[in-house]
Amino acid sequence: SGSQSTCTEPALLSALEKLVRAQNKLVNVVSFLGMSRYIISHQLVRGLADVEIQEQVLSHATTSTELDLASVTKLIEAKETGRRSTAQIEPAVGLNKLSDHRMRDRAHMLPKAGAKLASEGK
């Protein structure tokens, strides 16, 4: 006791074709590439060994409206280069530092800013 349909097979296929919209395959590829770049960016940040750089990239991502794979990569490279450069110049900075007692001696030897202004006013 099923109902009989008066619709023919070609008419049914035509109706189905109207319901199913054909999508351009290029759109699928572009959206997949966009998603894969997002996933790669996410894995790149997630896999960083330096937690401080990871935090900086994540905080930058909250303020940036467009943060794609290329800009994430550049940001990480810049942070890592800065870290390596700091490590290279840090020992040299220690050689130029004044010891605490020399800083105290120098502070006593330098004229105070208020005393200089008072003597200029006379």
C-alpha positions as YAML, in Angstrom:
chain: A
units: angstrom
residues:
- id: 1
  name: SER
  ca: [0.00, 0.00, 0.00]
- id: 2
  name: GLY
  ca: [2.59, 2.45, -1.13]
- id: 3
  name: SER
  ca: [1.64, 5.52, -2.99]
- id: 4
  name: GLN
  ca: [2.15, 5.66, -6.70]
- id: 5
  name: SER
  ca: [4.16, 8.53, -8.12]
- id: 6
  name: THR
  ca: [3.36, 10.08, -11.43]
- id: 7
  name: CYS
  ca: [6.84, 11.62, -11.70]
- id: 8
  name: THR
  ca: [9.09, 10.14, -14.36]
- id: 9
  name: GLU
  ca: [12.73, 9.36, -13.78]
- id: 10
  name: PRO
  ca: [14.06, 12.16, -16.04]
- id: 11
  name: ALA
  ca: [11.81, 14.68, -14.28]
- id: 12
  name: LEU
  ca: [13.03, 13.45, -10.88]
- id: 13
  name: LEU
  ca: [16.68, 13.71, -11.95]
- id: 14
  name: SER
  ca: [16.08, 17.21, -13.23]
- id: 15
  name: ALA
  ca: [14.53, 18.21, -9.90]
- id: 16
  name: LEU
  ca: [17.49, 16.72, -7.99]
- id: 17
  name: GLU
  ca: [19.97, 18.60, -10.15]
- id: 18
  name: LYS
  ca: [18.23, 21.86, -9.28]
- id: 19
  name: LEU
  ca: [18.44, 21.04, -5.59]
- id: 20
  name: VAL
  ca: [22.09, 20.08, -5.62]
- id: 21
  name: ARG
  ca: [24.21, 23.07, -6.47]
- id: 22
  name: ALA
  ca: [27.39, 22.35, -8.32]
- id: 23
  name: GLN
  ca: [30.35, 23.98, -6.62]
- id: 24
  name: ASN
  ca: [33.47, 25.02, -8.43]
- id: 25
  name: LYS
  ca: [36.29, 22.62, -7.57]
- id: 26
  name: LEU
  ca: [38.72, 25.54, -7.34]
- id: 27
  name: VAL
  ca: [36.69, 26.92, -4.42]
- id: 28
  name: ASN
  ca: [37.15, 23.62, -2.60]
- id: 29
  name: VAL
  ca: [40.91, 23.65, -3.24]
- id: 30
  name: VAL
  ca: [41.31, 27.26, -2.09]
- id: 31
  name: SER
  ca: [39.33, 26.70, 1.09]
- id: 32
  name: PHE
  ca: [41.33, 23.51, 1.78]
- id: 33
  name: LEU
  ca: [44.62, 25.38, 1.27]
- id: 34
  name: GLY
  ca: [43.45, 28.14, 3.58]
- id: 35
  name: MET
  ca: [42.53, 25.60, 6.21]
- id: 36
  name: SER
  ca: [45.80, 23.68, 5.80]
- id: 37
  name: ARG
  ca: [47.81, 26.91, 6.22]
- id: 38
  name: TYR
  ca: [45.84, 27.65, 9.37]
- id: 39
  name: ILE
  ca: [46.57, 24.16, 10.69]
- id: 40
  name: ILE
  ca: [50.27, 24.48, 9.83]
- id: 41
  name: SER
  ca: [50.42, 27.88, 11.59]
- id: 42
  name: HIS
  ca: [48.74, 26.39, 14.63]
- id: 43
  name: GLN
  ca: [51.16, 23.43, 14.71]
- id: 44
  name: LEU
  ca: [54.13, 25.77, 14.20]
- id: 45
  name: VAL
  ca: [53.19, 27.88, 17.22]
- id: 46
  name: ARG
  ca: [52.23, 24.84, 19.27]
- id: 47
  name: GLY
  ca: [55.57, 23.15, 18.56]
- id: 48
  name: LEU
  ca: [57.77, 26.07, 19.61]
- id: 49
  name: ALA
  ca: [60.29, 25.02, 22.24]
- id: 50
  name: ASP
  ca: [60.64, 28.55, 23.60]
- id: 51
  name: VAL
  ca: [57.53, 29.24, 25.68]
- id: 52
  name: GLU
  ca: [58.25, 32.99, 25.81]
- id: 53
  name: ILE
  ca: [58.24, 33.28, 22.00]
- id: 54
  name: GLN
  ca: [55.12, 31.12, 21.88]
- id: 55
  name: GLU
  ca: [53.37, 33.51, 24.29]
- id: 56
  name: GLN
  ca: [54.49, 36.53, 22.25]
- id: 57
  name: VAL
  ca: [53.15, 35.02, 19.01]
- id: 58
  name: LEU
  ca: [49.84, 34.12, 20.66]
- id: 59
  name: SER
  ca: [49.47, 37.58, 22.17]
- id: 60
  name: HIS
  ca: [50.24, 39.12, 18.77]
- id: 61
  name: ALA
  ca: [47.59, 36.88, 17.24]
- id: 62
  name: THR
  ca: [44.95, 38.32, 19.56]
- id: 63
  name: THR
  ca: [45.62, 41.86, 18.36]
- id: 64
  name: SER
  ca: [46.20, 41.15, 14.66]
- id: 65
  name: THR
  ca: [43.21, 40.74, 12.38]
- id: 66
  name: GLU
  ca: [45.10, 38.85, 9.68]
- id: 67
  name: LEU
  ca: [47.84, 36.53, 10.83]
- id: 68
  name: ASP
  ca: [48.64, 34.08, 8.04]
- id: 69
  name: LEU
  ca: [51.36, 31.44, 7.82]
- id: 70
  name: ALA
  ca: [53.90, 33.82, 6.26]
- id: 71
  name: SER
  ca: [53.49, 36.49, 8.93]
- id: 72
  name: VAL
  ca: [53.59, 33.92, 11.75]
- id: 73
  name: THR
  ca: [56.81, 32.50, 10.29]
- id: 74
  name: LYS
  ca: [58.38, 35.96, 9.96]
- id: 75
  name: LEU
  ca: [57.40, 36.87, 13.52]
- id: 76
  name: ILE
  ca: [58.89, 33.68, 14.93]
- id: 77
  name: GLU
  ca: [62.09, 34.11, 12.89]
- id: 78
  name: ALA
  ca: [62.45, 37.69, 14.13]
- id: 79
  name: LYS
  ca: [61.95, 36.67, 17.76]
- id: 80
  name: GLU
  ca: [64.45, 33.80, 17.48]
- id: 81
  name: THR
  ca: [67.01, 36.03, 15.72]
- id: 82
  name: GLY
  ca: [66.63, 38.62, 18.46]
- id: 83
  name: ARG
  ca: [67.10, 35.94, 21.10]
- id: 84
  name: ARG
  ca: [70.30, 34.67, 19.44]
- id: 85
  name: SER
  ca: [71.65, 38.20, 18.97]
- id: 86
  name: THR
  ca: [71.01, 39.03, 22.61]
- id: 87
  name: ALA
  ca: [72.85, 35.89, 23.68]
- id: 88
  name: GLN
  ca: [75.83, 36.92, 21.54]
- id: 89
  name: ILE
  ca: [76.13, 40.48, 22.86]
- id: 90
  name: GLU
  ca: [75.27, 39.69, 26.49]
- id: 91
  name: PRO
  ca: [78.83, 38.63, 27.48]
- id: 92
  name: ALA
  ca: [80.25, 41.85, 26.05]
- id: 93
  name: VAL
  ca: [77.76, 43.93, 28.01]
- id: 94
  name: GLY
  ca: [78.99, 42.36, 31.24]
- id: 95
  name: LEU
  ca: [82.52, 43.60, 30.52]
- id: 96
  name: ASN
  ca: [81.37, 47.20, 30.31]
- id: 97
  name: LYS
  ca: [79.26, 47.21, 33.45]
- id: 98
  name: LEU
  ca: [80.41, 49.19, 36.44]
- id: 99
  name: SER
  ca: [80.63, 47.38, 39.71]
- id: 100
  name: ASP
  ca: [78.30, 48.45, 42.52]
- id: 101
  name: HIS
  ca: [81.02, 50.24, 44.49]
- id: 102
  name: ARG
  ca: [82.17, 52.17, 41.40]
- id: 103
  name: MET
  ca: [78.60, 53.22, 40.69]
- id: 104
  name: ARG
  ca: [78.29, 54.53, 44.28]
- id: 105
  name: ASP
  ca: [81.61, 56.38, 43.97]
- id: 106
  name: ARG
  ca: [80.56, 57.90, 40.66]
- id: 107
  name: ALA
  ca: [77.18, 58.94, 42.08]
- id: 108
  name: HIS
  ca: [78.97, 60.87, 44.85]
- id: 109
  name: MET
  ca: [81.33, 62.53, 42.37]
- id: 110
  name: LEU
  ca: [78.72, 63.73, 39.88]
- id: 111
  name: PRO
  ca: [77.00, 67.03, 40.70]
- id: 112
  name: LYS
  ca: [73.35, 66.74, 41.50]
- id: 113
  name: ALA
  ca: [70.94, 68.27, 38.97]
- id: 114
  name: GLY
  ca: [69.36, 70.64, 41.53]
- id: 115
  name: ALA
  ca: [72.76, 71.92, 42.74]
- id: 116
  name: LYS
  ca: [73.82, 72.70, 39.17]
- id: 117
  name: LEU
  ca: [70.63, 74.69, 38.50]
- id: 118
  name: ALA
  ca: [71.05, 76.66, 41.76]
- id: 119
  name: SER
  ca: [74.64, 77.61, 40.92]
- id: 120
  name: GLU
  ca: [73.63, 78.71, 37.41]
- id: 121
  name: GLY
  ca: [70.92, 80.95, 38.81]
- id: 122
  name: LYS
  ca: [73.43, 83.11, 40.78]
...
